[in-house]
Structure formats: structure tokens, C-alpha cells
Amino acid sequence: MTQPLRIDELDQNLRARGCIDAEHAVQLRRMIYSKGSVTKHDADVMFKLDQACAVKHSSFGALYVEVLTDYFVWQTSPQGYVTDEQAKYLIENVTRDGHVAAKTELELVLNVVHWAREVPEALVMLVLDAVRQSVMLSRETAFGANRPQAAIGAGDVAILSKALHAPAGDGCLMITRREADLLFTLNDATKAGHNDPAWTNFFVRAIANHLLNSMDAPKIPTRDEAVHREKWLNERGSVGQLLTGVATSLARGNVPFAQVWEEVDPFGAAAAKNEALLEERALKRRLACEQVDADEAKWVAGRILADGTVDETEIALLQFLKKEATAIDPALEAVMKRAGL
């Protein structure tokens, strides 16, 4: 009786021929997902096949992104937390020639950054640098072809938005100084007026986000906290089991009722009340900080005047700040006057 083909044999056969057809992508999918989970060996196979086969059906690209996103995001423990070691493994495989060279590789890294709860900063910056290269070296990157050189397209804006506003981003839904600097670098390199209209709105709101909302970023549990919570949930079981345990303890007279309910709080009433109070305090602090301070004003002025001009996108930013900020440090006054504001 003929034994079914194993993934290692299929891997060797496909790498030898250098070509992956649609039927091979289907075979790979069955072999990988029939086990119920994606293993490190499966990830190795997908990376090696992508590197070795010059001709690949589009269905393989879709599978490549799906399988590796599952491995790095959904099948980590705790789920959604990418470790430094995993990030290094991912980066090494998608930057073999020093940068992200293919659309599927960019999509994979973007997927991981977007869906994970926490990733090392190196992954976020890899996505942003890939966009920088596609914009500034459009004729030398696979995803920058067929468009004017040094121009930001709608696709670039979509990628930047997905990466910078991802839960796993550098600033957890906030824009950091490093990210803001990169956006200014992109804007300075594309002053020819060929950028997509979406760029101005995105740029203005991203930089304003950095300047006016620079504190109290949403707190995402650390990996250790998530591990502890998963362990607690596994040990405690469901809410129904929790309530059964409470009832049993009360029936036996082991623990006073108030103490049990205070410790367990299965429906999160106490936690919700505390969170509401903290959010109210944070909102008051945030509203008080919606201003451009001296350090921020000097930074913005330096970035805008770095090339000696104030372009339309930068004028739009200054107009937004003038309208929305509760106060602006005098260090920005000279730039405002130069922009006619």
C-alpha cells in the first residue's frame, strides 16, 4: 500500500523543482492543518520553500502569510505575545538580503504587528522601514514598482496606518517620537506633489497624535501578566465553576461571604468601577496636556525647517495644531508666521 506523502518529502520535491503550483499549496495546507496546529518545523518549511522556489502560485503566498501568522500570533503562549527570539527568527527569514524584498514578506510582518498584542519594537520599525524603502527606492523594491519614484501612495498610507495604530505598535495606539520622525522623513523626501491625498490627513493626525496625546497610552498586559492570567483561568475554570466553588465554600462555612465575593468578583463589577475611576482621572490629565510644550515645539520647528521650506502638508499640520491645541509654546511662533498663520 502506498504511504501518503509527508511534508518533508513534499518540501524536498518542491525545492528541487523550484516551482509551487496551486495543487501543491493545497497539499501543504492539508499536511499542516491536519495536525490542528502549526509547528516550528512547519514554519521552517514555509520559509525555506518561499526562499527556494522562484515560481510560486498566488495561493502559496496566501498560505505562507496565513500559516506563519498563525505560528507567530495565534499559537504563541500566551496568545498574541511575540518574544524577542521569535521576532529575531522572523526578521532573519524575511530580510535575507538586508530588507523586506517581497510583498508576501511585507504582508506577513504587517499581519504579525497588527494582530499581535505585543511585539518587539524591531518588528514595527521593520514595517515602517519597508514603506520608506518602497517610497524612496521604488524602482528597487518589489512592492514599489509601477509608480512615480519618491511618492507616497494610498497603499503606503494604509500600511502605515495599520502598523502605527496596531495594538502591538511601538506606542500601543500612540505615535512615538521615532515613528513621528520617520513620517517627517517620508514627507521631506516627497515634496514633488505626487503623494496620494490621503497622506496629508494621515500625516497631520499622526503627528498631532504624538504631540497632543503623548501620555496614558492604553495599557496592554505584559507577557508575564498574560501568562499569569492564562494560568489562573486554567486553574479556576469558567465563571460557572467559580460560582459553584463559592457556593461550596459558603455552605461549608470556610470563608466569609463578603471576602469570597471580593476576591473572586467573577463579573468584574469591582474592577469595572475602579477602571472607570482611573479613566476619568486619566481623561482630566490628558485634556490638561493637549498642548505643544517647549520641547515639542522646538522639535516640530526643527523638522519643518530642516529643508528650509514649509510645504502644504506641514502647513496643514500647523493649522490643525493652532485649532486643536489648548496652548502652543512660543518656540513655534516663527514657523507659524512663515506659514502665514
Sequence and secondary structure as in RCSB ss.txt:
>XXXX:A:sequence
MTQPLRIDELDQNLRARGCIDAEHAVQLRRMIYSKGSVTKHDADVMFKLDQACAVKHSSFGALYVEVLTDYFVWQ
TSPQGYVTDEQAKYLIENVTRDGHVAAKTELELVLNVVHWAREVPEALVMLVLDAVRQSVMLSRETAFGANRPQA
AIGAGDVAILSKALHAPAGDGCLMITRREADLLFTLNDATKAGHNDPAWTNFFVRAIANHLLNSMDAPKIPTRDE
AVHREKWLNERGSVGQLLTGVATSLARGNVPFAQVWEEVDPFGAAAAKNEALLEERALKRRLACEQVDADEAKWV
AGRILADGTVDETEIALLQFLKKEATAIDPALEAVMKRAGL
>XXXX:A:secstr
      HHHHHHHHHHHTEE HHHHHHHHHHHHTTSS  HHHHHHHHHHHHH SEE HHHHHHHHHHHHIIIIIT
SSSTTB  HHHHHHHHHHH TTSS  SHHHHHHHHHHHHH SB  HHHHHHHHHHHHHHHHTGGGSTTS SS TT
   HHHHHHHHHHHTSTTSTTSSS  HHHHHHHHHHHHTTTTS S THHHHHHHHHHHHHHH  S       HHH
HHHHHHHHHHH  HHHHHHHHHHHHHHT S HHHHHHHH TT HHHHHHHHHHHHHHHHHHHHT EE HHHHHHH
HHHHGGGS   HHHHHHHHHHHHH SEE GGGHHHHHHTT 
